[in-house]
Amino acid sequence: MKALYLIKNYIEENMAKELNLQMVQVPLIISKDSGVNDYLDRDGSHMPIDFPCGLGLDKRIEAQVVQAATKWKRMA
């Protein structure tokens, strides 16, 4: 497993360097008001997961779990 990780990491780093790319991590949690989450279907049967977060803040943040990274990547 260590050898596979090292090979994978070597390929990713060198390919990114040769193609002038930068690794970007997608956030797992976003603000509900951000508009990033697309609904997964047209009939509304698959809704994003909402939850409050921000303990200690005066106003809690309504957050969502990212459903798909496609729209987030376009916005970024």
mmCIF file of the N, C-alpha and C atoms, coordinates in Angstrom:
data_MODEL
# 
_entry.id   MODEL 
# 
loop_
_atom_site.group_PDB 
_atom_site.id 
_atom_site.type_symbol 
_atom_site.label_atom_id 
_atom_site.label_alt_id 
_atom_site.label_comp_id 
_atom_site.label_asym_id 
_atom_site.label_entity_id 
_atom_site.label_seq_id 
_atom_site.pdbx_PDB_ins_code 
_atom_site.Cartn_x 
_atom_site.Cartn_y 
_atom_site.Cartn_z 
_atom_site.occupancy 
_atom_site.B_iso_or_equiv 
_atom_site.pdbx_formal_charge 
_atom_site.auth_seq_id 
_atom_site.auth_comp_id 
_atom_site.auth_asym_id 
_atom_site.auth_atom_id 
_atom_site.pdbx_PDB_model_num 
ATOM 1   N N  . MET A 1 1  ? 0.822   -1.187 0.000   1.00 0.00 ? 1  MET A N  1 
ATOM 2   C CA . MET A 1 1  ? 0.000   0.000  0.000   1.00 0.00 ? 1  MET A CA 1 
ATOM 3   C C  . MET A 1 1  ? 0.872   1.260  0.000   1.00 0.00 ? 1  MET A C  1 
ATOM 4   N N  . LYS A 1 2  ? 1.959   1.218  0.766   1.00 0.00 ? 2  LYS A N  1 
ATOM 5   C CA . LYS A 1 2  ? 2.848   2.379  0.788   1.00 0.00 ? 2  LYS A CA 1 
ATOM 6   C C  . LYS A 1 2  ? 3.460   2.627  -0.586  1.00 0.00 ? 2  LYS A C  1 
ATOM 7   N N  . ALA A 1 3  ? 3.853   1.553  -1.260  1.00 0.00 ? 3  ALA A N  1 
ATOM 8   C CA . ALA A 1 3  ? 4.447   1.688  -2.596  1.00 0.00 ? 3  ALA A CA 1 
ATOM 9   C C  . ALA A 1 3  ? 3.427   2.252  -3.586  1.00 0.00 ? 3  ALA A C  1 
ATOM 10  N N  . LEU A 1 4  ? 2.188   1.767  -3.519  1.00 0.00 ? 4  LEU A N  1 
ATOM 11  C CA . LEU A 1 4  ? 1.142   2.278  -4.408  1.00 0.00 ? 4  LEU A CA 1 
ATOM 12  C C  . LEU A 1 4  ? 0.885   3.761  -4.151  1.00 0.00 ? 4  LEU A C  1 
ATOM 13  N N  . TYR A 1 5  ? 0.848   4.136  -2.883  1.00 0.00 ? 5  TYR A N  1 
ATOM 14  C CA . TYR A 1 5  ? 0.651   5.542  -2.547  1.00 0.00 ? 5  TYR A CA 1 
ATOM 15  C C  . TYR A 1 5  ? 1.793   6.391  -3.114  1.00 0.00 ? 5  TYR A C  1 
ATOM 16  N N  . LEU A 1 6  ? 3.027   5.943  -2.946  1.00 0.00 ? 6  LEU A N  1 
ATOM 17  C CA . LEU A 1 6  ? 4.171   6.704  -3.440  1.00 0.00 ? 6  LEU A CA 1 
ATOM 18  C C  . LEU A 1 6  ? 4.143   6.867  -4.958  1.00 0.00 ? 6  LEU A C  1 
ATOM 19  N N  . ILE A 1 7  ? 3.767   5.800  -5.658  1.00 0.00 ? 7  ILE A N  1 
ATOM 20  C CA . ILE A 1 7  ? 3.675   5.869  -7.127  1.00 0.00 ? 7  ILE A CA 1 
ATOM 21  C C  . ILE A 1 7  ? 2.571   6.835  -7.545  1.00 0.00 ? 7  ILE A C  1 
ATOM 22  N N  . LYS A 1 8  ? 1.411   6.705  -6.921  1.00 0.00 ? 8  LYS A N  1 
ATOM 23  C CA . LYS A 1 8  ? 0.277   7.588  -7.233  1.00 0.00 ? 8  LYS A CA 1 
ATOM 24  C C  . LYS A 1 8  ? 0.647   9.040  -6.960  1.00 0.00 ? 8  LYS A C  1 
ATOM 25  N N  . ASN A 1 9  ? 1.252   9.294  -5.822  1.00 0.00 ? 9  ASN A N  1 
ATOM 26  C CA . ASN A 1 9  ? 1.650   10.640 -5.447  1.00 0.00 ? 9  ASN A CA 1 
ATOM 27  C C  . ASN A 1 9  ? 2.689   11.202 -6.428  1.00 0.00 ? 9  ASN A C  1 
ATOM 28  N N  . TYR A 1 10 ? 3.656   10.388 -6.828  1.00 0.00 ? 10 TYR A N  1 
ATOM 29  C CA . TYR A 1 10 ? 4.678   10.801 -7.785  1.00 0.00 ? 10 TYR A CA 1 
ATOM 30  C C  . TYR A 1 10 ? 4.035   11.213 -9.111  1.00 0.00 ? 10 TYR A C  1 
ATOM 31  N N  . ILE A 1 11 ? 3.108   10.394 -9.606  1.00 0.00 ? 11 ILE A N  1 
ATOM 32  C CA . ILE A 1 11 ? 2.435   10.699 -10.871 1.00 0.00 ? 11 ILE A CA 1 
ATOM 33  C C  . ILE A 1 11 ? 1.636   11.986 -10.758 1.00 0.00 ? 11 ILE A C  1 
ATOM 34  N N  . GLU A 1 12 ? 0.857   12.135 -9.680  1.00 0.00 ? 12 GLU A N  1 
ATOM 35  C CA . GLU A 1 12 ? 0.041   13.336 -9.509  1.00 0.00 ? 12 GLU A CA 1 
ATOM 36  C C  . GLU A 1 12 ? 0.889   14.600 -9.451  1.00 0.00 ? 12 GLU A C  1 
ATOM 37  N N  . GLU A 1 13 ? 1.936   14.566 -8.640  1.00 0.00 ? 13 GLU A N  1 
ATOM 38  C CA . GLU A 1 13 ? 2.776   15.757 -8.485  1.00 0.00 ? 13 GLU A CA 1 
ATOM 39  C C  . GLU A 1 13 ? 3.484   16.131 -9.776  1.00 0.00 ? 13 GLU A C  1 
ATOM 40  N N  . ASN A 1 14 ? 4.063   15.156 -10.451 1.00 0.00 ? 14 ASN A N  1 
ATOM 41  C CA . ASN A 1 14 ? 4.823   15.461 -11.665 1.00 0.00 ? 14 ASN A CA 1 
ATOM 42  C C  . ASN A 1 14 ? 3.925   15.813 -12.843 1.00 0.00 ? 14 ASN A C  1 
ATOM 43  N N  . MET A 1 15 ? 2.776   15.182 -12.936 1.00 0.00 ? 15 MET A N  1 
ATOM 44  C CA . MET A 1 15 ? 1.843   15.528 -14.010 1.00 0.00 ? 15 MET A CA 1 
ATOM 45  C C  . MET A 1 15 ? 1.328   16.955 -13.793 1.00 0.00 ? 15 MET A C  1 
ATOM 46  N N  . ALA A 1 16 ? 1.013   17.294 -12.559 1.00 0.00 ? 16 ALA A N  1 
ATOM 47  C CA . ALA A 1 16 ? 0.548   18.645 -12.254 1.00 0.00 ? 16 ALA A CA 1 
ATOM 48  C C  . ALA A 1 16 ? 1.617   19.676 -12.589 1.00 0.00 ? 16 ALA A C  1 
ATOM 49  N N  . LYS A 1 17 ? 2.862   19.356 -12.276 1.00 0.00 ? 17 LYS A N  1 
ATOM 50  C CA . LYS A 1 17 ? 3.960   20.286 -12.568 1.00 0.00 ? 17 LYS A CA 1 
ATOM 51  C C  . LYS A 1 17 ? 4.143   20.450 -14.082 1.00 0.00 ? 17 LYS A C  1 
ATOM 52  N N  . GLU A 1 18 ? 4.123   19.355 -14.820 1.00 0.00 ? 18 GLU A N  1 
ATOM 53  C CA . GLU A 1 18 ? 4.320   19.405 -16.276 1.00 0.00 ? 18 GLU A CA 1 
ATOM 54  C C  . GLU A 1 18 ? 3.172   20.120 -16.988 1.00 0.00 ? 18 GLU A C  1 
ATOM 55  N N  . LEU A 1 19 ? 1.945   19.952 -16.481 1.00 0.00 ? 19 LEU A N  1 
ATOM 56  C CA . LEU A 1 19 ? 0.774   20.561 -17.115 1.00 0.00 ? 19 LEU A CA 1 
ATOM 57  C C  . LEU A 1 19 ? 0.395   21.899 -16.491 1.00 0.00 ? 19 LEU A C  1 
ATOM 58  N N  . ASN A 1 20 ? 1.207   22.354 -15.527 1.00 0.00 ? 20 ASN A N  1 
ATOM 59  C CA . ASN A 1 20 ? 0.957   23.613 -14.835 1.00 0.00 ? 20 ASN A CA 1 
ATOM 60  C C  . ASN A 1 20 ? -0.436  23.634 -14.188 1.00 0.00 ? 20 ASN A C  1 
ATOM 61  N N  . LEU A 1 21 ? -0.737  22.571 -13.449 1.00 0.00 ? 21 LEU A N  1 
ATOM 62  C CA . LEU A 1 21 ? -2.016  22.458 -12.747 1.00 0.00 ? 21 LEU A CA 1 
ATOM 63  C C  . LEU A 1 21 ? -1.801  22.601 -11.251 1.00 0.00 ? 21 LEU A C  1 
ATOM 64  N N  . GLN A 1 22 ? -2.860  22.943 -10.556 1.00 0.00 ? 22 GLN A N  1 
ATOM 65  C CA . GLN A 1 22 ? -2.800  23.065 -9.105  1.00 0.00 ? 22 GLN A CA 1 
ATOM 66  C C  . GLN A 1 22 ? -3.888  22.187 -8.490  1.00 0.00 ? 22 GLN A C  1 
ATOM 67  N N  . MET A 1 23 ? -3.525  21.398 -7.479  1.00 0.00 ? 23 MET A N  1 
ATOM 68  C CA . MET A 1 23 ? -4.478  20.540 -6.791  1.00 0.00 ? 23 MET A CA 1 
ATOM 69  C C  . MET A 1 23 ? -5.433  21.401 -5.968  1.00 0.00 ? 23 MET A C  1 
ATOM 70  N N  . VAL A 1 24 ? -6.729  21.158 -6.110  1.00 0.00 ? 24 VAL A N  1 
ATOM 71  C CA . VAL A 1 24 ? -7.741  21.898 -5.377  1.00 0.00 ? 24 VAL A CA 1 
ATOM 72  C C  . VAL A 1 24 ? -8.637  20.901 -4.656  1.00 0.00 ? 24 VAL A C  1 
ATOM 73  N N  . GLN A 1 25 ? -8.872  21.144 -3.376  1.00 0.00 ? 25 GLN A N  1 
ATOM 74  C CA . GLN A 1 25 ? -9.758  20.294 -2.591  1.00 0.00 ? 25 GLN A CA 1 
ATOM 75  C C  . GLN A 1 25 ? -11.137 20.929 -2.551  1.00 0.00 ? 25 GLN A C  1 
ATOM 76  N N  . VAL A 1 26 ? -12.153 20.136 -2.740  1.00 0.00 ? 26 VAL A N  1 
ATOM 77  C CA . VAL A 1 26 ? -13.532 20.602 -2.690  1.00 0.00 ? 26 VAL A CA 1 
ATOM 78  C C  . VAL A 1 26 ? -13.980 20.643 -1.235  1.00 0.00 ? 26 VAL A C  1 
ATOM 79  N N  . PRO A 1 27 ? -14.656 21.720 -0.822  1.00 0.00 ? 27 PRO A N  1 
ATOM 80  C CA . PRO A 1 27 ? -15.156 21.748 0.549   1.00 0.00 ? 27 PRO A CA 1 
ATOM 81  C C  . PRO A 1 27 ? -16.240 20.702 0.748   1.00 0.00 ? 27 PRO A C  1 
ATOM 82  N N  . LEU A 1 28 ? -16.329 20.168 1.943   1.00 0.00 ? 28 LEU A N  1 
ATOM 83  C CA . LEU A 1 28 ? -17.363 19.178 2.253   1.00 0.00 ? 28 LEU A CA 1 
ATOM 84  C C  . LEU A 1 28 ? -18.643 19.832 2.733   1.00 0.00 ? 28 LEU A C  1 
ATOM 85  N N  . ILE A 1 29 ? -18.504 21.022 3.314   1.00 0.00 ? 29 ILE A N  1 
ATOM 86  C CA . ILE A 1 29 ? -19.648 21.737 3.875   1.00 0.00 ? 29 ILE A CA 1 
ATOM 87  C C  . ILE A 1 29 ? -19.653 23.147 3.301   1.00 0.00 ? 29 ILE A C  1 
ATOM 88  N N  . ILE A 1 30 ? -20.835 23.612 2.909   1.00 0.00 ? 30 ILE A N  1 
ATOM 89  C CA . ILE A 1 30 ? -20.978 24.955 2.354   1.00 0.00 ? 30 ILE A CA 1 
ATOM 90  C C  . ILE A 1 30 ? -22.177 25.640 2.985   1.00 0.00 ? 30 ILE A C  1 
ATOM 91  N N  . SER A 1 31 ? -22.248 26.940 2.840   1.00 0.00 ? 31 SER A N  1 
ATOM 92  C CA . SER A 1 31 ? -23.404 27.695 3.308   1.00 0.00 ? 31 SER A CA 1 
ATOM 93  C C  . SER A 1 31 ? -24.597 27.387 2.416   1.00 0.00 ? 31 SER A C  1 
ATOM 94  N N  . LYS A 1 32 ? -25.758 27.240 3.018   1.00 0.00 ? 32 LYS A N  1 
ATOM 95  C CA . LYS A 1 32 ? -26.975 26.949 2.249   1.00 0.00 ? 32 LYS A CA 1 
ATOM 96  C C  . LYS A 1 32 ? -27.268 28.065 1.247   1.00 0.00 ? 32 LYS A C  1 
ATOM 97  N N  . ASP A 1 33 ? -26.935 29.291 1.606   1.00 0.00 ? 33 ASP A N  1 
ATOM 98  C CA . ASP A 1 33 ? -27.206 30.451 0.747   1.00 0.00 ? 33 ASP A CA 1 
ATOM 99  C C  . ASP A 1 33 ? -26.217 30.606 -0.400  1.00 0.00 ? 33 ASP A C  1 
ATOM 100 N N  . SER A 1 34 ? -25.174 29.784 -0.448  1.00 0.00 ? 34 SER A N  1 
ATOM 101 C CA . SER A 1 34 ? -24.146 29.938 -1.476  1.00 0.00 ? 34 SER A CA 1 
ATOM 102 C C  . SER A 1 34 ? -24.658 29.602 -2.878  1.00 0.00 ? 34 SER A C  1 
ATOM 103 N N  . GLY A 1 35 ? -25.677 28.758 -2.968  1.00 0.00 ? 35 GLY A N  1 
ATOM 104 C CA . GLY A 1 35 ? -26.210 28.374 -4.268  1.00 0.00 ? 35 GLY A CA 1 
ATOM 105 C C  . GLY A 1 35 ? -25.376 27.342 -5.005  1.00 0.00 ? 35 GLY A C  1 
ATOM 106 N N  . VAL A 1 36 ? -24.403 26.745 -4.333  1.00 0.00 ? 36 VAL A N  1 
ATOM 107 C CA . VAL A 1 36 ? -23.518 25.788 -4.979  1.00 0.00 ? 36 VAL A CA 1 
ATOM 108 C C  . VAL A 1 36 ? -24.214 24.459 -5.242  1.00 0.00 ? 36 VAL A C  1 
ATOM 109 N N  . ASN A 1 37 ? -25.025 23.994 -4.313  1.00 0.00 ? 37 ASN A N  1 
ATOM 110 C CA . ASN A 1 37 ? -25.650 22.689 -4.485  1.00 0.00 ? 37 ASN A CA 1 
ATOM 111 C C  . ASN A 1 37 ? -26.744 22.720 -5.541  1.00 0.00 ? 37 ASN A C  1 
ATOM 112 N N  . ASP A 1 38 ? -26.628 21.834 -6.476  1.00 0.00 ? 38 ASP A N  1 
ATOM 113 C CA . ASP A 1 38 ? -27.693 21.609 -7.448  1.00 0.00 ? 38 ASP A CA 1 
ATOM 114 C C  . ASP A 1 38 ? -28.561 20.486 -6.918  1.00 0.00 ? 38 ASP A C  1 
ATOM 115 N N  . TYR A 1 39 ? -29.830 20.529 -7.220  1.00 0.00 ? 39 TYR A N  1 
ATOM 116 C CA . TYR A 1 39 ? -30.671 19.390 -6.869  1.00 0.00 ? 39 TYR A CA 1 
ATOM 117 C C  . TYR A 1 39 ? -30.330 18.259 -7.820  1.00 0.00 ? 39 TYR A C  1 
ATOM 118 N N  . LEU A 1 40 ? -30.290 17.050 -7.311  1.00 0.00 ? 40 LEU A N  1 
ATOM 119 C CA . LEU A 1 40 ? -29.807 15.917 -8.079  1.00 0.00 ? 40 LEU A CA 1 
ATOM 120 C C  . LEU A 1 40 ? -30.819 15.387 -9.083  1.00 0.00 ? 40 LEU A C  1 
ATOM 121 N N  . ASP A 1 41 ? -32.056 15.792 -8.931  1.00 0.00 ? 41 ASP A N  1 
ATOM 122 C CA . ASP A 1 41 ? -33.077 15.310 -9.850  1.00 0.00 ? 41 ASP A CA 1 
ATOM 123 C C  . ASP A 1 41 ? -34.143 16.387 -10.018 1.00 0.00 ? 41 ASP A C  1 
ATOM 124 N N  . ARG A 1 42 ? -35.016 16.196 -10.973 1.00 0.00 ? 42 ARG A N  1 
ATOM 125 C CA . ARG A 1 42 ? -36.033 17.203 -11.262 1.00 0.00 ? 42 ARG A CA 1 
ATOM 126 C C  . ARG A 1 42 ? -37.280 17.069 -10.396 1.00 0.00 ? 42 ARG A C  1 
ATOM 127 N N  . ASP A 1 43 ? -37.523 15.894 -9.840  1.00 0.00 ? 43 ASP A N  1 
ATOM 128 C CA . ASP A 1 43 ? -38.759 15.715 -9.060  1.00 0.00 ? 43 ASP A CA 1 
ATOM 129 C C  . ASP A 1 43 ? -38.598 16.041 -7.577  1.00 0.00 ? 43 ASP A C  1 
ATOM 130 N N  . GLY A 1 44 ? -37.392 16.432 -7.134  1.00 0.00 ? 44 GLY A N  1 
ATOM 131 C CA . GLY A 1 44 ? -37.190 16.851 -5.759  1.00 0.00 ? 44 GLY A CA 1 
ATOM 132 C C  . GLY A 1 44 ? -37.080 15.733 -4.744  1.00 0.00 ? 44 GLY A C  1 
ATOM 133 N N  . SER A 1 45 ? -36.864 14.508 -5.196  1.00 0.00 ? 45 SER A N  1 
ATOM 134 C CA . SER A 1 45 ? -36.787 13.393 -4.254  1.00 0.00 ? 45 SER A CA 1 
ATOM 135 C C  . SER A 1 45 ? -35.416 13.271 -3.592  1.00 0.00 ? 45 SER A C  1 
ATOM 136 N N  . HIS A 1 46 ? -34.393 13.908 -4.133  1.00 0.00 ? 46 HIS A N  1 
ATOM 137 C CA . HIS A 1 46 ? -33.053 13.890 -3.552  1.00 0.00 ? 46 HIS A CA 1 
ATOM 138 C C  . HIS A 1 46 ? -32.671 15.311 -3.161  1.00 0.00 ? 46 HIS A C  1 
ATOM 139 N N  . MET A 1 47 ? -32.890 15.643 -1.920  1.00 0.00 ? 47 MET A N  1 
ATOM 140 C CA . MET A 1 47 ? -32.618 16.990 -1.429  1.00 0.00 ? 47 MET A CA 1 
ATOM 141 C C  . MET A 1 47 ? -31.257 17.020 -0.715  1.00 0.00 ? 47 MET A C  1 
ATOM 142 N N  . PRO A 1 48 ? -30.555 18.159 -0.770  1.00 0.00 ? 48 PRO A N  1 
ATOM 143 C CA . PRO A 1 48 ? -29.305 18.290 -0.027  1.00 0.00 ? 48 PRO A CA 1 
ATOM 144 C C  . PRO A 1 48 ? -29.554 18.169 1.479   1.00 0.00 ? 48 PRO A C  1 
ATOM 145 N N  . ILE A 1 49 ? -28.559 17.706 2.205   1.00 0.00 ? 49 ILE A N  1 
ATOM 146 C CA . ILE A 1 49 ? -28.659 17.569 3.647   1.00 0.00 ? 49 ILE A CA 1 
ATOM 147 C C  . ILE A 1 49 ? -28.334 18.912 4.284   1.00 0.00 ? 49 ILE A C  1 
ATOM 148 N N  . ASP A 1 50 ? -29.281 19.473 5.035   1.00 0.00 ? 50 ASP A N  1 
ATOM 149 C CA . ASP A 1 50 ? -29.114 20.756 5.713   1.00 0.00 ? 50 ASP A CA 1 
ATOM 150 C C  . ASP A 1 50 ? -28.868 20.524 7.198   1.00 0.00 ? 50 ASP A C  1 
ATOM 151 N N  . PHE A 1 51 ? -28.083 21.411 7.803   1.00 0.00 ? 51 PHE A N  1 
ATOM 152 C CA . PHE A 1 51 ? -27.895 21.361 9.251   1.00 0.00 ? 51 PHE A CA 1 
ATOM 153 C C  . PHE A 1 51 ? -27.341 22.701 9.730   1.00 0.00 ? 51 PHE A C  1 
ATOM 154 N N  . PRO A 1 52 ? -27.655 23.078 10.979  1.00 0.00 ? 52 PRO A N  1 
ATOM 155 C CA . PRO A 1 52 ? -27.102 24.310 11.530  1.00 0.00 ? 52 PRO A CA 1 
ATOM 156 C C  . PRO A 1 52 ? -25.688 24.063 12.040  1.00 0.00 ? 52 PRO A C  1 
ATOM 157 N N  . CYS A 1 53 ? -24.816 25.056 11.920  1.00 0.00 ? 53 CYS A N  1 
ATOM 158 C CA . CYS A 1 53 ? -23.468 24.943 12.476  1.00 0.00 ? 53 CYS A CA 1 
ATOM 159 C C  . CYS A 1 53 ? -23.014 26.320 12.933  1.00 0.00 ? 53 CYS A C  1 
ATOM 160 N N  . GLY A 1 54 ? -21.895 26.371 13.624  1.00 0.00 ? 54 GLY A N  1 
ATOM 161 C CA . GLY A 1 54 ? -21.349 27.641 14.087  1.00 0.00 ? 54 GLY A CA 1 
ATOM 162 C C  . GLY A 1 54 ? -21.550 27.861 15.571  1.00 0.00 ? 54 GLY A C  1 
ATOM 163 N N  . LEU A 1 55 ? -21.229 26.861 16.374  1.00 0.00 ? 55 LEU A N  1 
ATOM 164 C CA . LEU A 1 55 ? -21.315 27.035 17.823  1.00 0.00 ? 55 LEU A CA 1 
ATOM 165 C C  . LEU A 1 55 ? -20.483 28.230 18.256  1.00 0.00 ? 55 LEU A C  1 
ATOM 166 N N  . GLY A 1 56 ? -21.018 29.040 19.105  1.00 0.00 ? 56 GLY A N  1 
ATOM 167 C CA . GLY A 1 56 ? -20.304 30.210 19.592  1.00 0.00 ? 56 GLY A CA 1 
ATOM 168 C C  . GLY A 1 56 ? -20.526 31.453 18.759  1.00 0.00 ? 56 GLY A C  1 
ATOM 169 N N  . LEU A 1 57 ? -21.121 31.329 17.605  1.00 0.00 ? 57 LEU A N  1 
ATOM 170 C CA . LEU A 1 57 ? -21.418 32.505 16.783  1.00 0.00 ? 57 LEU A CA 1 
ATOM 171 C C  . LEU A 1 57 ? -22.727 33.129 17.251  1.00 0.00 ? 57 LEU A C  1 
ATOM 172 N N  . ASP A 1 58 ? -22.863 34.428 17.063  1.00 0.00 ? 58 ASP A N  1 
ATOM 173 C CA . ASP A 1 58 ? -24.117 35.093 17.418  1.00 0.00 ? 58 ASP A CA 1 
ATOM 174 C C  . ASP A 1 58 ? -25.260 34.561 16.575  1.00 0.00 ? 58 ASP A C  1 
ATOM 175 N N  . LYS A 1 59 ? -25.008 34.348 15.295  1.00 0.00 ? 59 LYS A N  1 
ATOM 176 C CA . LYS A 1 59 ? -26.023 33.810 14.394  1.00 0.00 ? 59 LYS A CA 1 
ATOM 177 C C  . LYS A 1 59 ? -25.478 32.517 13.786  1.00 0.00 ? 59 LYS A C  1 
ATOM 178 N N  . ARG A 1 60 ? -26.182 31.415 13.978  1.00 0.00 ? 60 ARG A N  1 
ATOM 179 C CA . ARG A 1 60 ? -25.734 30.130 13.447  1.00 0.00 ? 60 ARG A CA 1 
ATOM 180 C C  . ARG A 1 60 ? -25.802 30.146 11.925  1.00 0.00 ? 60 ARG A C  1 
ATOM 181 N N  . ILE A 1 61 ? -24.988 29.327 11.298  1.00 0.00 ? 61 ILE A N  1 
ATOM 182 C CA . ILE A 1 61 ? -24.927 29.224 9.843   1.00 0.00 ? 61 ILE A CA 1 
ATOM 183 C C  . ILE A 1 61 ? -25.754 28.013 9.417   1.00 0.00 ? 61 ILE A C  1 
ATOM 184 N N  . GLU A 1 62 ? -26.633 28.204 8.450   1.00 0.00 ? 62 GLU A N  1 
ATOM 185 C CA . GLU A 1 62 ? -27.352 27.077 7.855   1.00 0.00 ? 62 GLU A CA 1 
ATOM 186 C C  . GLU A 1 62 ? -26.441 26.498 6.784   1.00 0.00 ? 62 GLU A C  1 
ATOM 187 N N  . ALA A 1 63 ? -25.999 25.279 6.984   1.00 0.00 ? 63 ALA A N  1 
ATOM 188 C CA . ALA A 1 63 ? -25.016 24.667 6.099   1.00 0.00 ? 63 ALA A CA 1 
ATOM 189 C C  . ALA A 1 63 ? -25.613 23.477 5.362   1.00 0.00 ? 63 ALA A C  1 
ATOM 190 N N  . GLN A 1 64 ? -24.909 23.027 4.335   1.00 0.00 ? 64 GLN A N  1 
ATOM 191 C CA . GLN A 1 64 ? -25.298 21.847 3.566   1.00 0.00 ? 64 GLN A CA 1 
ATOM 192 C C  . GLN A 1 64 ? -24.053 21.027 3.258   1.00 0.00 ? 64 GLN A C  1 
ATOM 193 N N  . VAL A 1 65 ? -24.245 19.743 3.095   1.00 0.00 ? 65 VAL A N  1 
ATOM 194 C CA . VAL A 1 65 ? -23.197 18.859 2.612   1.00 0.00 ? 65 VAL A CA 1 
ATOM 195 C C  . VAL A 1 65 ? -23.135 19.016 1.100   1.00 0.00 ? 65 VAL A C  1 
ATOM 196 N N  . VAL A 1 66 ? -21.938 19.150 0.545   1.00 0.00 ? 66 VAL A N  1 
ATOM 197 C CA . VAL A 1 66 ? -21.781 19.304 -0.905  1.00 0.00 ? 66 VAL A CA 1 
ATOM 198 C C  . VAL A 1 66 ? -22.276 18.035 -1.599  1.00 0.00 ? 66 VAL A C  1 
ATOM 199 N N  . GLN A 1 67 ? -23.174 18.189 -2.560  1.00 0.00 ? 67 GLN A N  1 
ATOM 200 C CA . GLN A 1 67 ? -23.742 17.052 -3.278  1.00 0.00 ? 67 GLN A CA 1 
ATOM 201 C C  . GLN A 1 67 ? -22.854 16.623 -4.444  1.00 0.00 ? 67 GLN A C  1 
ATOM 202 N N  . ALA A 1 68 ? -22.346 17.588 -5.176  1.00 0.00 ? 68 ALA A N  1 
ATOM 203 C CA . ALA A 1 68 ? -21.480 17.296 -6.326  1.00 0.00 ? 68 ALA A CA 1 
ATOM 204 C C  . ALA A 1 68 ? -20.517 18.467 -6.490  1.00 0.00 ? 68 ALA A C  1 
ATOM 205 N N  . ALA A 1 69 ? -19.303 18.173 -6.857  1.00 0.00 ? 69 ALA A N  1 
ATOM 206 C CA . ALA A 1 69 ? -18.276 19.203 -6.943  1.00 0.00 ? 69 ALA A CA 1 
ATOM 207 C C  . ALA A 1 69 ? -18.292 19.958 -8.268  1.00 0.00 ? 69 ALA A C  1 
ATOM 208 N N  . THR A 1 70 ? -19.077 19.535 -9.224  1.00 0.00 ? 70 THR A N  1 
ATOM 209 C CA . THR A 1 70 ? -19.033 20.123 -10.557 1.00 0.00 ? 70 THR A CA 1 
ATOM 210 C C  . THR A 1 70 ? -19.316 21.612 -10.556 1.00 0.00 ? 70 THR A C  1 
ATOM 211 N N  . LYS A 1 71 ? -20.419 22.021 -9.947  1.00 0.00 ? 71 LYS A N  1 
ATOM 212 C CA . LYS A 1 71 ? -20.771 23.450 -9.942  1.00 0.00 ? 71 LYS A CA 1 
ATOM 213 C C  . LYS A 1 71 ? -19.778 24.235 -9.101  1.00 0.00 ? 71 LYS A C  1 
ATOM 214 N N  . TRP A 1 72 ? -19.330 23.666 -7.977  1.00 0.00 ? 72 TRP A N  1 
ATOM 215 C CA . TRP A 1 72 ? -18.351 24.354 -7.138  1.00 0.00 ? 72 TRP A CA 1 
ATOM 216 C C  . TRP A 1 72 ? -17.074 24.625 -7.931  1.00 0.00 ? 72 TRP A C  1 
ATOM 217 N N  . LYS A 1 73 ? -16.626 23.643 -8.721  1.00 0.00 ? 73 LYS A N  1 
ATOM 218 C CA . LYS A 1 73 ? -15.401 23.816 -9.510  1.00 0.00 ? 73 LYS A CA 1 
ATOM 219 C C  . LYS A 1 73 ? -15.573 24.927 -10.539 1.00 0.00 ? 73 LYS A C  1 
ATOM 220 N N  . ARG A 1 74 ? -16.737 25.005 -11.174 1.00 0.00 ? 74 ARG A N  1 
ATOM 221 C CA . ARG A 1 74 ? -16.966 26.071 -12.154 1.00 0.00 ? 74 ARG A CA 1 
ATOM 222 C C  . ARG A 1 74 ? -16.910 27.432 -11.479 1.00 0.00 ? 74 ARG A C  1 
ATOM 223 N N  . MET A 1 75 ? -17.515 27.534 -10.285 1.00 0.00 ? 75 MET A N  1 
ATOM 224 C CA . MET A 1 75 ? -17.535 28.811 -9.570  1.00 0.00 ? 75 MET A CA 1 
ATOM 225 C C  . MET A 1 75 ? -16.135 29.185 -9.098  1.00 0.00 ? 75 MET A C  1 
ATOM 226 N N  . ALA A 1 76 ? -15.351 28.194 -8.667  1.00 0.00 ? 76 ALA A N  1 
ATOM 227 C CA . ALA A 1 76 ? -13.992 28.455 -8.181  1.00 0.00 ? 76 ALA A CA 1 
ATOM 228 C C  . ALA A 1 76 ? -13.112 28.916 -9.324  1.00 0.00 ? 76 ALA A C  1 
# 
